[in-house]
Amino acid sequence: MGLSSNLNVVKEISLESQSSSLTLLKAKLKDYGVLMKFKLNLTVVFTALMGFLFATGMSFDWSSMLLLALGGFLVTGSSNTINQILEKDFDKLMKRTKDRPLAARRMGVPEAVLLAGVTGVAGLGILAIAFNPLSAFIGALALLSYAFIYTPLKRFSPIAVFVGAIPGALPPVIGWVAATGEIGMIGYMLFSIQFLWQFPHFWAIGWIGYDDYRKAGYKLLPTADGKGKRTAFHIIVYTVFLTMVSLLPYFFGAVGMLSMIVFLLGGLMMLYYGVKLFREATDKAALKVMFASIVYLPIVQIFMVLDKI
């Protein structure tokens, strides 16, 4: 009985140890997901895949799609990790970010730097080897400009949104270039649409999180007016520009009439909510602008791809 009892104790200790190790592993992977901004990262990868499919139509193989998704995910994850390394002391000040791994001190900076380095090099390597050097170059440009220009600039000037919109608009271009090997007129149009889309989208986010962002000294809204009509007017102006630019693929023969109608209706939807924000100047109205922008971009890109199928 004594031997049997001891064996049971050993088994229980072993099971508890395995359970503890599994719990620690899950917590670590969760923190890596937070560092790499997993959900946001997936939306970035989606736009890259849309650029790729717009170039290839149905003439693609799944291995290329998976490699592009993996490469894009790793590069974006690297830039997001560097972003949090540089902002760890400011993340502590905001309710939305105070529990991030570095801000909460669950992870040290060396580990985060290692993660950023490995994922960045691996992601760019995949783009260069599996596709072409130009796609890797654009990926590196997006990573470096987001992490080392946009990130520190947020605390000094609202122009940071303009700067951040450049790397933010490059994913569909990376997808297009991965498929074609060149940027071309279509690549510039894809860039322009996503570039202009980011202004109403991020200003709406900046409006909603205004008080929290102020605690960290971030200047994300376009005017000193803050959450006021001047900011809402900027959103309206950029939405008008976005709607006009989104029609260019039709006039250059890249998409058909149905897509043009969808692009126009999407722009008018965003404009409607922008005007409501101008009239009401409330967080609720800004939230509707944000949701409208979230709906707009995937619909536009999906219809562009459908035109090629």
Steps between C-alpha positions, in 0.01 A plus 500: 500500500786735580661454159165546322430815699842642415448428131167682509667799663771503232235483226305788654815712527588417138151594379505824699842583354377434146188706561710786640738487204207502256346798680830690484537417129147625426568821693826554310336442161219736599757769585674447166162541333447828686848623403439418135140637520359175365150618400619826345776305328245275331322800348831622357569156354149499351571819303828353372319188383238716328777677308644163402164362385423818309815436299456125452124447490448123515851433367664438837612207707423459868865460596572852371200637691615335820858622460381856435273485804783364717757749373261793542395383845860475621606838361195674645546319830859620514403864447223474761744350750753778444215748542427360846867489596534870426169589668516275807530792742209684336283187479503493881313830504201389294216275611485336158866395497618478861471120508722442195791262577774764509293766674390250767857363527400143424771501234841662476615720213775257383242227440278741305797621294587138418141435392497812280833412342417136425153573360618800297792318336292186440210692349717706266694187406178325399393793283841524332548127436145383433405805293742777405744749657273798425220364719754445780635854455150648530441280805820631659397858418164445670661341806767766551281803430222378731728397785766772493330805346127479566530358853718774657332774295160437663603696808621803308262581218166401342696455176580156642167376359612607152836328546339187645256482210793429265604162648133436571422525127783272384358149575276480186795631298719223644239246393479649151879513462539146635282384210622731223856601590424869443289780648344652189192720480277248680743477789492878543120498494484227765738706712299822453168346601635343819708810576200736493275251678721511807432866580128475582562159654780604739357842578180326609708269721696801628172675582362204697825447694585869528519521880706182529742610226549837670630324811791367295547827313390364160387757245281307258220740411564748217417826680542666839121492510527137612159333506330783314350604168835583340616142546166374364540731200842348429338156506240615246763651267718188498194279452411701189856456368482127580174463309640679196825301496316169548334557160835511318524120451176518299616787280828319434313183404617294799148430631149496360186706551372295796820559695488870424144518638605312814800734550275804457237371741767410753646848481156658536435282805819624665419856399154472656648402836769766469232767457314358801818532703536863387145574614504309828869500604449201732694182573199299383511669159879446479448131577265476201764659277751243623266206434407637157870517411553144625221381271611712204852371436439122481189551286690717251791256482279192474306649209826592327607137526161370386541706184804289417335163556 
